[in-house]
Amino acid sequence: MIYQVREKLFRLGEDNDILNDAGQPVYQVDGKVLSLHGLMLVNDLSGNEVGQVSRKLVSLLATYEISLAGGVSAEVHQRFSGPLHPKWTVTVAGGADMEMTGNFSGHDFILTENGQTIATISKAWISLADSYGVDIVDGQNDLLILCSVLALEAEQDRSQEHNRGVGGLGVVGGFGGLGDLMKGPL
């Protein structure tokens, strides 16, 4: 199944729409702007919460926790890797781990499980708001993979804000992980 994860153009927090291949909304993501954890609530079109994505406050590298309505939980954590191939691991409670590997530009990622590609993720190069195409192989937990993409997108936004000198709450300094604490005063 093919999805599009699209940031809302005018937004506070990590607000996104998730569309199917026909361009119809499937999920709505409500990013809580004043949340220290970068909480994102994923809702179906009836407004029922089907998942949550939140950032761990204290971790050496970026780590996000995912919990789905059906009891599935996972952790998406950045791995130590060179700048040419960013890597993330998706650790699923009671399931097989998945690996997300990107290219130099950070625009394309492949998600694998047991060495098999289960999803490809591609960020639009030219767009008013960030947009990701997500192509998921049939038989996978689509919502879990989409929440993993939300974590990746949130961390890329944090990285861009950090490079501009803007913190996680949209102010200079902001709040971050252990890396921000280790830098000392600005």
Buried (B, 14 or more C-beta within 10 A) or exposed (E): BEBBBBBBEEBEBBBBBBBEEEEEEBBBBBBBBEBEBBBBBBBBEEEEEBBBBBBBBEBEBBBBBBBBEEEBBBBBBBEEEEEEEBBBBBBBEEBEEBBBBBEEEEBBBBBBBEEEEBBBBBBBEEEEBBBBBBBBBEEBBBBBBBBBBBBBBBBBBBEEBBEEEBBBBEEEEBBBBEEBEEEEEE
